[in-house]
Amino acid sequence: MKKIIVSIIILALPLLAMSKKVEVYQKAEKECLAYNNMKHSTNTNNIRLKKGQEYRVLEHRKGQILTLIKGERIAQRWVDKECFSNKPISKKDKKKSNIKLAKQNLLALSWQNAFCQTHQYKKECKSMKKGDFASSHFVLHGLWPQPRNNLYCNVSKKEIGIDKNKQWNRLKKLDLTLTVREELKKYMTGYSSNLHLHEWVKHGTCYGKDANSYYADAINLLKQVNSSKVQEFFQKNIGKVVKLKDIRKVFDSEFGNGAGEKVAMNCKKGLITELWLYLGSGSSDLKTLFTKGTKSKSRCFKGKIDEVGYN
């Protein structure tokens, strides 16, 4: 009797393995309306499929497909089956395809002195001193493809879990060139805390380029800010309270009219911690990217430019 039970379990194992759900995608053949319900009576924000774009298929029912439209508040939408191609794409196959270059990006720049006031336990903060590059220049936090929920592209659930639990030292190592690695050590001070691994897994995987190109692009944009009057303004006003409107004026004078309104400021405990730059894509020139960016909404309108050291 025991032998029979064991045999049944062994035979069932392949079936159990096959029962795991595989994510399936299909390409839109038409720009069909995407509805909230199967009755097609509601379409919040008048959403349509984009012809040629791949969408994840969640369910087939009565000649309709429930699909996922990322970036929408109501992301699960019903569309007619005829709107899609007949050829499904499995998650495994999708991983092989190239992710399209992000059309909008957010460049997040940190003012490290202020960051370290509330993160004194970080490796990069324990060793920071007056005269260091980061004590008077902006450093890289990240380059984030937009919209903000465009995250973890083709990243395994295991890696996502490790990242969300902030166990960044356990994330897969990146095959970076010596040049990129050395520049990251200088321009991304969080490198010593494995910030570069976190930023790649969460944001860089959705950028549309490999890790070396992703970080080379981000560092290039950071350098353009640090070689501009924006960096001079911050360095000259260390220890003073400044207003966002004045910072935006400097961006306008340096990168063209309208650049300033695409800059947001983050503050904590009265200190300016970061500048967020909303940019387009398709160029390595920051001035050009500003012309393609979107207007920003800032939560902070004035703050102190902190100096190195702890108060």
C-alpha positions as CSV (number, residue, x, y, z in Angstrom):
1,M,0.0,0.0,0.0
2,K,2.8,2.4,0.9
3,K,4.6,1.7,-2.4
4,I,1.4,2.6,-4.3
5,I,1.0,6.0,-2.4
6,V,4.7,6.8,-3.0
7,S,4.3,6.1,-6.7
8,I,1.3,8.4,-7.0
9,I,3.1,11.2,-5.3
10,I,6.1,10.8,-7.6
11,L,3.9,10.8,-10.7
12,A,2.1,13.9,-9.5
13,L,5.2,16.0,-9.0
14,P,5.7,16.9,-12.7
15,L,2.0,17.9,-12.8
16,L,2.4,20.2,-9.8
17,A,5.5,21.8,-11.4
18,M,3.5,22.4,-14.6
19,S,0.6,24.0,-12.7
20,K,2.6,27.1,-11.7
21,K,1.2,30.1,-13.4
22,V,3.3,31.7,-16.2
23,E,2.9,35.4,-16.9
24,V,1.6,35.8,-20.5
25,Y,1.7,38.9,-22.6
26,Q,0.0,39.8,-25.9
27,K,0.6,42.6,-28.4
28,A,-2.1,45.1,-29.1
29,E,-3.2,45.0,-32.8
30,K,-5.6,47.9,-32.4
31,E,-6.0,51.0,-30.3
32,C,-9.1,49.7,-28.5
33,L,-10.8,51.3,-25.6
34,A,-10.0,49.7,-22.2
35,Y,-12.9,49.4,-19.9
36,N,-13.2,49.1,-16.1
37,N,-15.9,46.4,-16.5
38,M,-17.0,43.6,-18.9
39,K,-20.2,45.5,-19.8
40,H,-18.0,48.3,-21.2
41,S,-20.0,50.9,-19.5
42,T,-17.1,52.7,-17.7
43,N,-13.7,53.8,-18.9
44,T,-12.0,56.0,-16.3
45,N,-9.6,58.5,-18.0
46,N,-10.8,57.3,-21.4
47,I,-7.9,54.8,-21.7
48,R,-7.0,53.1,-25.0
49,L,-4.5,50.3,-25.8
50,K,-1.4,51.5,-27.7
51,K,-1.0,49.6,-31.0
52,G,2.2,47.4,-31.0
53,Q,2.6,47.5,-27.2
54,E,2.7,44.3,-25.1
55,Y,0.2,44.0,-22.3
56,R,0.0,41.3,-19.5
57,V,-3.0,39.0,-19.9
58,L,-4.7,38.3,-16.6
59,E,-7.8,36.4,-17.7
60,H,-9.9,35.3,-20.7
61,R,-13.7,35.3,-20.4
62,K,-16.6,35.4,-22.9
63,G,-14.5,36.8,-25.8
64,Q,-12.8,39.4,-23.6
65,I,-9.4,39.8,-22.1
66,L,-8.6,41.3,-18.7
67,T,-5.3,43.0,-19.1
68,L,-3.0,45.1,-16.9
69,I,-2.2,48.7,-18.0
70,K,0.6,50.0,-15.9
71,G,0.6,53.6,-14.7
72,E,-3.2,53.8,-14.4
73,R,-5.0,54.2,-11.1
74,I,-7.4,51.5,-12.2
75,A,-4.9,49.2,-13.9
76,Q,-7.0,46.1,-14.7
77,R,-9.0,46.7,-17.8
78,W,-11.4,44.7,-20.0
79,V,-10.9,44.7,-23.8
80,D,-12.3,42.7,-26.7
81,K,-10.2,39.6,-27.7
82,E,-9.9,40.9,-31.2
83,C,-7.8,43.8,-30.0
84,F,-4.8,41.5,-29.4
85,S,-2.7,39.3,-31.6
86,N,-3.3,35.6,-31.4
87,K,0.3,34.9,-30.5
88,P,0.8,35.0,-26.7
89,I,4.3,35.9,-25.3
90,S,5.4,34.1,-22.1
91,K,7.2,35.8,-19.3
92,K,10.3,33.7,-20.2
93,D,10.2,35.0,-23.9
94,K,9.5,38.5,-22.7
95,K,12.7,38.6,-20.7
96,K,14.6,38.1,-23.9
97,S,13.1,41.1,-25.6
98,N,14.6,44.5,-25.1
99,I,12.8,47.0,-22.9
100,K,12.1,50.2,-24.7
101,L,14.0,53.4,-23.7
102,A,12.1,55.3,-21.1
103,K,10.6,58.5,-22.6
104,Q,10.5,60.4,-19.3
105,N,13.0,60.2,-16.4
106,L,13.5,61.8,-13.0
107,L,17.0,62.6,-12.0
108,A,17.3,62.6,-8.2
109,L,20.3,64.5,-6.8
110,S,21.2,64.4,-3.1
111,W,22.8,67.1,-1.0
112,Q,24.8,64.7,1.1
113,N,25.4,67.0,4.1
114,A,21.7,67.1,4.8
115,F,21.2,63.4,4.1
116,C,23.9,62.5,6.6
117,Q,22.3,64.6,9.4
118,T,19.6,61.9,9.6
119,H,21.6,58.9,8.4
120,Q,24.7,59.1,10.6
121,Y,24.9,55.3,10.8
122,K,25.5,54.9,7.0
123,K,29.0,54.0,6.0
124,E,29.3,56.9,3.6
125,C,28.3,59.3,6.4
126,K,30.6,58.0,9.0
127,S,33.7,58.7,6.9
128,M,32.5,62.0,5.4
129,K,34.5,65.1,6.2
130,K,35.0,68.7,5.1
131,G,36.8,68.9,1.8
132,D,35.3,65.7,0.4
133,F,33.7,66.1,-3.0
134,A,30.2,65.4,-1.6
135,S,30.6,68.1,1.0
136,S,30.1,70.8,-1.6
137,H,28.7,69.1,-4.7
138,F,25.6,67.1,-5.6
139,V,25.8,63.3,-5.6
140,L,23.7,60.8,-7.4
141,H,20.7,59.2,-5.8
142,G,19.2,57.7,-9.0
143,L,17.8,58.1,-12.4
144,W,14.1,56.9,-12.4
145,P,12.1,56.0,-15.5
146,Q,8.6,57.5,-15.3
147,P,5.8,57.0,-14.4
148,R,6.9,56.3,-10.8
149,N,5.3,52.8,-10.8
150,N,7.6,51.7,-13.7
151,L,9.7,49.5,-11.4
152,Y,11.5,46.1,-11.2
153,C,11.3,45.3,-15.0
154,N,12.0,41.5,-15.5
155,V,13.3,41.2,-11.9
156,S,12.5,37.9,-10.1
157,K,10.3,37.9,-7.0
158,K,13.3,36.7,-5.0
159,E,15.4,39.8,-6.0
160,I,12.4,42.1,-5.4
161,G,11.9,40.7,-1.9
162,I,15.6,41.1,-1.1
163,D,15.5,44.7,-2.3
164,K,12.4,45.6,-0.4
165,N,13.9,44.2,2.8
166,K,16.9,46.5,2.2
167,Q,19.3,43.5,2.1
168,W,21.1,45.2,-0.8
169,N,24.4,43.4,-0.1
170,R,22.6,40.2,-1.2
171,L,21.5,41.5,-4.6
172,K,23.2,40.2,-7.7
173,K,26.5,41.9,-8.5
174,L,26.7,44.1,-11.6
175,D,29.3,43.6,-14.3
176,L,30.4,47.2,-14.4
177,T,33.4,48.5,-16.2
178,L,36.3,49.8,-14.1
179,T,35.6,53.4,-15.3
180,V,31.9,53.3,-14.3
181,R,32.7,51.6,-11.0
182,E,35.3,54.2,-10.0
183,E,33.0,57.1,-11.0
184,L,30.1,55.6,-8.9
185,K,32.4,55.5,-5.9
186,K,32.9,59.2,-6.3
187,Y,29.6,60.5,-7.6
188,M,27.2,58.1,-5.8
189,T,28.5,58.1,-2.2
190,G,25.9,55.5,-1.3
191,Y,28.0,53.0,-3.3
192,S,29.6,51.8,-0.1
193,S,26.1,50.8,1.1
194,N,25.3,49.1,-2.2
195,L,22.9,51.8,-3.3
196,H,23.9,51.2,-6.9
197,L,22.6,47.6,-6.7
198,H,19.3,48.8,-5.3
199,E,18.9,51.6,-7.9
200,W,19.6,49.2,-10.7
201,V,17.2,46.5,-9.6
202,K,14.4,48.9,-8.8
203,H,14.8,51.6,-11.5
204,G,17.6,50.8,-13.9
205,T,16.1,47.6,-15.2
206,C,13.3,49.7,-16.7
207,Y,15.6,52.3,-18.3
208,G,16.1,50.5,-21.6
209,K,19.9,50.1,-21.5
210,D,22.4,47.9,-19.7
211,A,23.8,48.8,-16.3
212,N,27.0,50.4,-17.6
213,S,25.1,52.7,-20.0
214,Y,22.4,53.5,-17.4
215,Y,25.0,54.7,-14.9
216,A,27.2,56.4,-17.5
217,D,24.1,58.4,-18.6
218,A,23.2,59.3,-15.0
219,I,26.7,60.4,-14.1
220,N,26.9,62.5,-17.2
221,L,23.8,64.4,-16.2
222,L,25.0,64.9,-12.7
223,K,28.3,66.3,-13.9
224,Q,26.5,68.9,-16.0
225,V,24.7,70.1,-12.9
226,N,27.9,70.1,-10.8
227,S,29.7,72.2,-13.5
228,S,26.9,74.7,-13.6
229,K,25.9,77.9,-11.7
230,V,23.5,75.7,-9.8
231,Q,26.3,74.0,-7.9
232,E,28.0,77.4,-7.4
233,F,24.7,78.8,-6.0
234,F,24.6,76.0,-3.4
235,Q,28.2,76.2,-2.5
236,K,28.1,80.0,-2.0
237,N,25.0,79.7,0.2
238,I,26.0,76.8,2.5
239,G,24.6,77.5,5.9
240,K,21.9,79.8,4.6
241,V,18.2,79.4,3.9
242,V,17.2,79.7,0.3
243,K,14.0,79.6,-1.7
244,L,13.0,77.2,-4.4
245,K,12.0,80.1,-6.7
246,D,15.6,81.4,-6.6
247,I,17.0,77.9,-7.3
248,R,14.6,77.7,-10.3
249,K,15.8,81.0,-11.6
250,V,19.4,79.7,-11.6
251,F,18.2,76.6,-13.6
252,D,16.5,78.9,-16.1
253,S,19.6,81.0,-16.6
254,E,21.8,78.0,-17.0
255,F,19.6,75.5,-18.9
256,G,17.1,77.7,-20.6
257,N,13.8,79.3,-19.8
258,G,11.3,76.8,-18.4
259,A,13.9,74.5,-16.9
260,G,13.3,75.8,-13.4
261,E,9.6,74.7,-13.4
262,K,10.8,71.2,-14.0
263,V,12.8,71.1,-10.8
264,A,11.3,70.0,-7.4
265,M,13.0,70.3,-4.0
266,N,12.8,67.8,-1.1
267,C,13.4,68.9,2.5
268,K,13.7,67.3,5.9
269,K,13.8,69.1,9.2
270,G,14.2,72.4,7.4
271,L,17.2,71.1,5.4
272,I,17.3,70.7,1.6
273,T,18.0,67.0,1.0
274,E,17.4,66.6,-2.7
275,L,16.6,68.2,-6.1
276,W,14.4,66.2,-8.5
277,L,14.8,67.0,-12.2
278,Y,12.0,66.0,-14.5
279,L,13.6,65.2,-17.9
280,G,12.7,63.8,-21.3
281,S,15.0,61.3,-23.1
282,G,16.8,60.9,-26.4
283,S,19.8,63.2,-25.7
284,S,22.8,63.4,-23.5
285,D,22.5,67.2,-23.2
286,L,20.7,68.3,-20.0
287,K,19.4,71.5,-21.6
288,T,17.7,69.6,-24.3
289,L,16.3,67.0,-21.9
290,F,14.7,69.8,-19.9
291,T,12.7,71.0,-22.9
292,K,11.2,67.5,-23.1
293,G,10.5,67.1,-19.4
294,T,7.3,67.7,-17.5
295,K,6.4,70.4,-15.0
296,S,7.1,69.4,-11.4
297,K,5.2,69.7,-8.1
298,S,7.3,70.5,-5.1
299,R,6.4,69.9,-1.5
300,C,9.2,72.1,-0.2
301,F,9.6,75.8,-1.1
302,K,12.5,76.9,1.1
303,G,15.2,75.2,3.2
304,K,18.7,75.5,4.6
305,I,21.7,74.4,2.6
306,D,23.4,72.2,5.2
307,E,27.2,72.2,5.8
308,V,29.2,69.1,6.5
309,G,29.2,67.8,10.1
310,Y,26.5,67.0,12.6
311,N,24.5,69.6,14.6
